[in-house]
Amino acid sequence: MLCTLHAPTVRCVADEHGAWRTFGEKTIYESSPWVRLGLVDVEAPNGERWDYHVVHFGRIAVAMIVDEDADTVLMLHRYRFPTDQWGYELLGGLVEDGEDPAATAAREAVEESGWSPVGPPEELIGFEPLPGNATAHMSVYLWRQAERVGEPTDTEEVGRVEWVPLDRVPELAQRGELLGSGALVPLLYYLATRNPRPA
């Protein structure tokens, strides 16, 4: 049972209508720190009980670097073999043990693009992309300034570094050229919540 304090009361998730109950989990595969496959003993709201597969991924931190004067965002155009797709991603990667997620996002930005975020980040949004099947928390940090410090050094994350006009984001999303929720969610959230640009 998960309980959280919402003043002036304590709210327990398992007490809510429709909550599932869990009775333990066993690991059936692990490749640390990337992925762990668990089998969770669950009971659904209808009283049925069975073993449920859950995939646990490492925490991911994402850097969203925006040049508000040019109305562009720094992205990597690359290929992803599991889905056989070319498209755009924001910069980011796996949070290492003991590392602050914002520091991860900044480090990955430099390694993947050669651009270093400037100044303190803003916490833009955090989310779980597949809560019915996986734990894969993504934390997205926003910077509004960056400086070029060199060439990309992460030879695994090969791609074309681009400052993409933000007004292209809806079109790229519609065409399936924003790869994954780590690009779609932060970009669409940013566009939906930012202050309108002066005419």
C-alpha positions as CSV (number, residue, x, y, z in Angstrom):
1,M,0.0,0.0,0.0
2,L,1.4,3.4,-1.0
3,C,0.4,6.3,1.3
4,T,1.1,9.9,0.8
5,L,0.4,13.0,2.9
6,H,-2.0,15.4,1.4
7,A,-2.7,17.9,4.1
8,P,-4.8,17.6,6.1
9,T,-5.3,13.9,5.4
10,V,-3.2,10.8,4.5
11,R,-4.2,9.3,1.2
12,C,-3.4,5.6,0.5
13,V,-3.4,4.5,-3.1
14,A,-4.4,0.9,-2.4
15,D,-7.5,2.3,-0.6
16,E,-8.8,4.0,-3.8
17,H,-11.4,2.3,-6.0
18,G,-9.7,0.4,-8.8
19,A,-6.3,0.0,-7.1
20,W,-4.3,-3.1,-7.6
21,R,-2.6,-5.0,-4.8
22,T,0.9,-6.4,-5.0
23,F,2.4,-9.3,-3.0
24,G,6.1,-9.2,-3.9
25,E,8.3,-9.4,-7.0
26,K,11.0,-11.7,-8.2
27,T,13.6,-10.8,-10.8
28,I,13.8,-13.2,-13.8
29,Y,16.4,-11.2,-15.9
30,E,18.8,-8.4,-15.1
31,S,21.4,-6.5,-17.1
32,S,22.4,-3.7,-14.7
33,P,22.1,-0.8,-15.0
34,W,20.1,-0.9,-18.1
35,V,17.1,-3.2,-17.6
36,R,15.5,-5.6,-15.2
37,L,12.6,-7.9,-15.9
38,G,10.4,-8.7,-12.9
39,L,7.5,-11.0,-12.2
40,V,5.1,-9.3,-9.8
41,D,2.4,-11.2,-7.8
42,V,-0.6,-9.0,-8.3
43,E,-4.3,-8.9,-7.5
44,A,-6.6,-6.9,-9.9
45,P,-9.6,-4.9,-8.6
46,N,-11.9,-7.8,-9.7
47,G,-10.1,-10.2,-7.2
48,E,-8.2,-12.2,-9.9
49,R,-4.5,-12.8,-8.9
50,W,-1.6,-13.8,-11.2
51,D,2.1,-13.0,-12.1
52,Y,2.5,-9.8,-14.1
53,H,5.6,-9.0,-16.1
54,V,7.1,-5.5,-15.3
55,V,10.2,-4.1,-17.1
56,H,12.4,-1.8,-15.0
57,F,14.6,0.6,-16.9
58,G,17.2,2.9,-15.4
59,R,16.2,6.6,-14.7
60,I,16.8,8.8,-17.7
61,A,17.6,12.6,-17.7
62,V,16.9,14.7,-20.7
63,A,18.3,18.2,-21.6
64,M,16.1,20.5,-23.5
65,I,18.1,23.5,-24.7
66,V,16.1,26.3,-26.3
67,D,17.4,29.4,-28.0
68,E,14.4,31.7,-27.4
69,D,15.8,34.5,-29.6
70,A,15.9,32.2,-32.6
71,D,12.9,30.1,-31.4
72,T,14.9,26.9,-31.9
73,V,15.7,23.7,-29.9
74,L,18.9,21.7,-29.9
75,M,18.2,18.2,-31.2
76,L,20.0,15.1,-32.5
77,H,18.8,13.6,-35.8
78,R,19.7,9.9,-35.6
79,Y,18.7,6.3,-36.4
80,R,17.1,3.9,-33.9
81,F,17.4,0.2,-34.9
82,P,14.8,-1.4,-32.6
83,T,12.0,0.5,-34.5
84,D,14.0,1.1,-37.8
85,Q,13.4,4.8,-37.6
86,W,15.3,8.0,-38.4
87,G,14.2,11.1,-36.5
88,Y,14.8,13.7,-33.9
89,E,15.6,13.3,-30.2
90,L,16.5,15.6,-27.3
91,L,19.8,15.0,-25.6
92,G,20.0,12.8,-22.6
93,G,20.9,9.5,-21.1
94,L,21.0,7.1,-18.1
95,V,21.5,8.6,-14.7
96,E,24.6,7.1,-13.1
97,D,24.6,5.9,-9.4
98,G,24.9,8.9,-7.1
99,E,24.6,11.4,-10.0
100,D,22.2,14.3,-9.9
101,P,19.8,14.0,-12.8
102,A,20.3,17.6,-13.9
103,A,24.0,17.0,-14.0
104,T,23.4,13.9,-16.1
105,A,21.3,15.9,-18.6
106,A,24.0,18.5,-18.9
107,R,26.8,16.0,-19.3
108,E,24.9,14.0,-21.9
109,A,24.2,17.2,-23.9
110,V,27.9,18.0,-24.1
111,E,28.9,14.4,-25.0
112,E,26.2,14.0,-27.7
113,S,26.2,17.5,-29.2
114,G,29.3,19.5,-28.2
115,W,27.0,22.2,-26.7
116,S,27.2,22.9,-23.0
117,P,24.1,24.2,-21.1
118,V,24.7,27.6,-19.4
119,G,23.3,28.5,-16.0
120,P,21.0,26.5,-13.7
121,P,18.4,24.3,-15.2
122,E,14.6,24.6,-14.8
123,E,12.8,21.3,-14.0
124,L,10.5,21.2,-17.0
125,I,8.6,17.9,-16.5
126,G,9.0,14.3,-15.2
127,F,6.9,11.4,-16.3
128,E,6.7,7.6,-16.7
129,P,6.2,6.7,-20.4
130,L,4.7,3.2,-20.0
131,P,3.2,2.9,-16.5
132,G,1.2,-0.2,-17.3
133,N,4.2,-2.3,-18.2
134,A,7.4,-0.6,-17.1
135,T,9.1,1.8,-14.8
136,A,11.2,4.2,-16.8
137,H,11.2,7.6,-15.1
138,M,12.3,10.5,-17.3
139,S,13.3,13.8,-15.8
140,V,13.5,16.7,-18.3
141,Y,15.5,19.9,-17.6
142,L,15.2,23.1,-19.6
143,W,18.1,25.5,-20.3
144,R,17.6,28.7,-22.3
145,Q,21.3,29.2,-23.1
146,A,24.2,27.1,-24.2
147,E,27.8,27.5,-25.6
148,R,29.6,25.4,-28.1
149,V,32.6,23.7,-26.4
150,G,33.7,21.3,-29.1
151,E,32.7,18.3,-31.1
152,P,30.5,15.5,-29.8
153,T,32.5,12.8,-27.9
154,D,29.9,10.0,-27.5
155,T,30.7,7.9,-30.6
156,E,27.7,5.6,-29.9
157,E,25.2,8.4,-30.2
158,V,26.1,9.3,-33.8
159,G,23.8,11.8,-35.5
160,R,23.4,15.2,-37.0
161,V,23.2,18.0,-34.4
162,E,20.6,20.6,-35.3
163,W,19.0,23.7,-34.0
164,V,15.4,22.8,-35.0
165,P,12.8,25.6,-35.4
166,L,10.1,25.1,-32.7
167,D,7.4,25.8,-35.2
168,R,8.4,22.5,-37.0
169,V,7.6,20.4,-33.9
170,P,3.9,19.8,-34.6
171,E,4.7,18.7,-38.1
172,L,7.6,16.5,-37.0
173,A,5.3,14.9,-34.4
174,Q,2.5,14.3,-36.9
175,R,5.0,12.6,-39.3
176,G,6.4,10.4,-36.6
177,E,9.8,12.0,-36.7
178,L,10.1,12.8,-33.0
179,L,11.5,9.6,-31.6
180,G,9.9,8.5,-28.4
181,S,8.2,10.1,-25.5
182,G,11.5,11.6,-24.4
183,A,11.2,14.1,-27.3
184,L,7.4,14.2,-27.8
185,V,6.3,14.9,-24.2
186,P,8.8,17.7,-23.3
187,L,8.5,19.5,-26.7
188,L,4.7,19.5,-26.8
189,Y,4.5,20.4,-23.1
190,Y,6.9,23.3,-23.6
191,L,4.9,24.6,-26.6
192,A,1.6,24.3,-24.7
193,T,2.8,26.1,-21.6
194,R,5.3,28.8,-22.7
195,N,4.4,32.4,-22.9
196,P,3.3,33.5,-26.3
197,R,6.0,35.2,-28.4
198,P,5.3,38.9,-29.0
199,A,3.9,39.7,-32.4
